[in-house]
Amino acid sequence: DDSSLQFLTLNLFSIPNVSYSCVYNFENSISLTLPAELLLNDTVMCNLPSSSQLPTFDTDTIYASVSLRTQEGVDIIVTNSEQQIAFTNCSVQTSCFGCLQSEQNCIWCPLSETCSSPMEDCLNDFSIISTSPNMSCPFISPPDRSDTNDYLIHSHTTQGLSVRANNLNGFDNFNCIIEDKNGYQLFRMTGTWNGSHVNCEDIFFNVSLNATNTILEAVLVIQGNNLTIENPDNAL
């Protein structure tokens, strides 16, 4: 991710007073050369690559060793394989839990449902910053009953659902959606948040079951502000 840190400062010893470039050597023999400036006291300030300049990577971290290159093309090795620069890619995380559990101290932007660098702000959004996702991430919990992780509904009855949830302050306009395993919407109810539960309105569940299927497996989706609240236990 783009960072407010735009420079890498290197403190070296007795280097020649010449012009330098900074070379970032990534995995798979990919290298990137950027401007560098020699300051006083053998200090070199290198431009850091922006996210658009980094090689494409699908993990949350990519590493590079660093060397200085003179105008004559001579390289001065600055870091070795055990002293590498780590570049983070928080955007590979697609859930609040995965985002906050990453080793890069990423932040979660709930309204845009994106994971962002700790050096950035959530654009037009508030941010969730915590080392404990359970204390910060909005999510659905298993029901209050201790004998099951599932929320149960009965076919051909009228009932509502009281769904235990966490960290939903700031959300409103709740919807309770029941989908089949293929994501097809079976039922939709409006919901209200009381500080500990989302109370879904009473509706008639006209579920048809054949003689061999006494339980219909489905997925419970709670939405607030048109955003899906995480359901880590896939409870229904």
C-alpha positions in Angstrom: 0.0 0.0 0.0 1.1 3.6 -0.5 2.6 4.9 2.6 3.2 8.3 4.2 6.8 7.1 4.5 8.3 8.1 1.2 12.0 7.6 1.9 14.3 5.0 3.2 17.3 6.4 5.2 20.5 4.5 5.2 23.3 5.3 7.6 26.6 4.0 6.1 30.3 4.4 6.7 33.0 6.0 4.5 31.2 5.8 1.2 32.5 7.8 -1.8 31.0 11.2 -2.4 29.3 10.4 -5.7 25.8 10.2 -7.1 23.7 7.1 -6.3 20.6 5.3 -7.2 18.8 2.9 -4.8 18.2 -0.6 -6.2 15.5 -2.8 -4.6 16.1 -6.5 -5.4 12.8 -8.5 -5.1 12.2 -12.2 -5.3 12.2 -13.8 -8.8 15.1 -11.6 -9.9 12.9 -8.5 -10.1 14.6 -5.2 -9.4 13.5 -1.6 -9.2 15.9 1.4 -9.4 14.9 4.7 -7.8 16.6 8.0 -7.0 18.8 8.4 -4.0 20.4 11.4 -2.4 23.7 11.5 -0.4 23.4 13.6 2.6 25.9 14.6 5.3 27.5 12.1 7.6 27.4 9.2 5.2 23.6 9.1 5.1 21.8 8.2 2.0 18.1 8.8 1.5 16.4 6.5 -1.0 13.0 7.0 -2.6 10.6 4.2 -1.5 8.5 2.6 -4.2 4.8 3.3 -4.3 2.3 0.5 -4.4 1.9 1.0 -8.2 5.7 0.5 -8.6 5.9 -2.7 -6.6 5.8 -6.1 -8.3 2.4 -7.8 -8.2 2.2 -10.1 -5.2 -0.7 -12.0 -3.7 0.7 -12.4 -0.2 0.5 -9.8 2.5 4.3 -9.2 2.5 7.1 -9.0 -0.1 10.7 -8.6 0.7 13.6 -6.8 -1.0 17.3 -6.5 -0.4 18.8 -3.0 -1.1 21.9 -1.9 -2.8 23.3 1.5 -3.9 24.4 1.9 -7.6 26.8 4.6 -8.7 26.5 6.4 -12.0 29.2 4.1 -13.3 27.0 1.1 -12.5 28.9 -0.2 -9.5 26.7 -1.7 -6.9 27.3 -1.4 -3.1 25.5 -4.0 -1.2 23.6 -2.5 1.8 21.4 -5.4 3.0 21.8 -9.1 2.8 19.2 -11.9 2.7 18.7 -11.6 6.5 18.4 -7.8 6.4 15.6 -7.2 4.0 13.0 -4.4 3.6 9.4 -5.7 4.0 6.6 -4.1 1.9 3.1 -4.9 3.0 0.0 -5.5 0.9 -2.9 -5.2 3.4 -5.4 -5.3 0.5 -5.1 -9.1 0.1 -7.1 -9.4 3.3 -10.9 -9.5 2.6 -12.3 -9.7 6.2 -12.0 -7.7 9.4 -10.7 -10.7 11.2 -8.0 -11.5 8.6 -7.1 -7.9 8.4 -6.5 -7.3 12.1 -4.8 -10.7 12.6 -2.2 -9.9 9.9 1.4 -9.3 11.0 1.5 -5.9 9.3 -0.8 -4.0 11.8 -3.3 -3.4 9.0 -6.5 -1.4 9.7 -10.0 -2.4 8.6 -12.3 0.1 6.9 -15.8 -1.3 7.6 -17.9 0.9 5.3 -15.7 0.1 2.2 -15.0 -3.4 3.5 -11.3 -3.1 2.7 -8.1 -3.7 4.6 -5.6 -0.8 4.5 -2.1 0.1 5.4 -1.5 1.5 8.9 0.1 4.5 7.2 -3.2 5.4 5.5 -6.6 6.6 6.5 -9.9 5.0 5.5 -11.2 7.3 2.8 -14.7 8.6 3.8 -14.8 5.9 6.5 -14.0 5.2 10.1 -11.2 2.7 10.8 -10.9 -0.3 13.1 -7.5 -0.6 14.7 -7.0 -3.3 17.2 -4.9 -6.4 18.0 -8.0 -8.2 19.2 -10.6 -8.7 16.4 -13.1 -10.1 18.9 -13.2 -6.7 20.6 -13.4 -4.6 17.4 -14.7 -6.5 14.4 -18.5 -6.5 13.7 -19.5 -10.2 13.7 -22.4 -12.6 14.4 -22.0 -14.9 17.4 -23.6 -18.4 18.0 -26.9 -18.2 19.7 -27.3 -17.9 23.5 -28.1 -21.6 23.8 -25.0 -23.6 24.8 -26.0 -26.8 23.1 -25.7 -25.6 19.5 -23.9 -23.1 17.2 -26.9 -22.9 14.9 -29.9 -20.6 14.8 -32.9 -22.8 14.3 -36.1 -22.0 12.4 -39.2 -24.2 12.0 -40.9 -24.8 8.6 -44.4 -23.6 8.2 -44.3 -21.4 11.3 -44.2 -17.7 11.9 -41.3 -16.6 14.0 -38.5 -14.1 14.3 -34.9 -14.5 15.1 -32.8 -12.8 17.8 -29.3 -13.0 16.6 -26.4 -12.4 19.0 -23.8 -10.0 17.5 -20.9 -7.9 18.5 -19.4 -4.5 17.8 -22.3 -3.2 15.7 -22.4 0.3 17.1 -22.4 2.8 14.3 -24.4 0.5 12.0 -28.1 0.8 11.2 -30.7 -0.2 8.6 -30.3 -3.9 9.4 -31.5 -6.7 7.3 -31.6 -10.4 8.2 -31.2 -12.6 5.1 -31.3 -16.4 4.9 -29.6 -17.9 1.9 -29.1 -21.4 0.7 -25.6 -22.9 0.2 -25.4 -21.4 -3.3 -26.1 -17.9 -2.1 -29.7 -17.9 -3.3 -31.9 -15.7 -1.0 -34.7 -17.6 0.7 -36.0 -15.1 3.2 -35.4 -11.5 4.1 -36.4 -9.7 7.3 -35.8 -6.2 8.7 -33.8 -6.1 11.9 -33.2 -3.7 14.8 -30.1 -3.6 17.0 -30.6 -3.4 20.8 -26.9 -3.3 21.8 -26.4 -7.1 22.0 -28.7 -8.7 19.5 -30.2 -8.0 16.1 -33.9 -8.7 16.4 -35.2 -9.9 13.1 -39.0 -9.4 12.4 -41.5 -12.2 12.5 -42.2 -13.8 9.1 -43.8 -17.0 7.9 -41.2 -19.6 6.9 -42.8 -21.6 4.1 -40.0 -24.1 3.8 -40.8 -27.4 2.0 -38.9 -30.4 3.2 -39.1 -33.9 1.7 -39.4 -37.0 3.8 -35.7 -37.6 4.0 -34.7 -34.0 4.7 -35.7 -32.8 8.1 -33.1 -30.1 8.3 -32.5 -27.5 5.6 -28.9 -26.2 5.9 -28.7 -22.5 5.1 -26.6 -19.4 5.8 -27.6 -16.5 7.9 -26.5 -13.1 6.6 -26.9 -9.9 8.6 -26.5 -6.6 6.9 -26.0 -3.2 8.4 -25.7 -0.1 6.2 -26.0 -2.5 3.3 -22.7 -4.2 4.4 -22.5 -7.9 5.4 -21.6 -8.5 9.0 -19.1 -11.3 9.3 -20.5 -14.7 10.4 -17.3 -16.7 11.3 -19.3 -19.7 12.5 -21.7 -19.7 9.6 -24.4 -19.9 12.2 -28.1 -20.5 11.3 
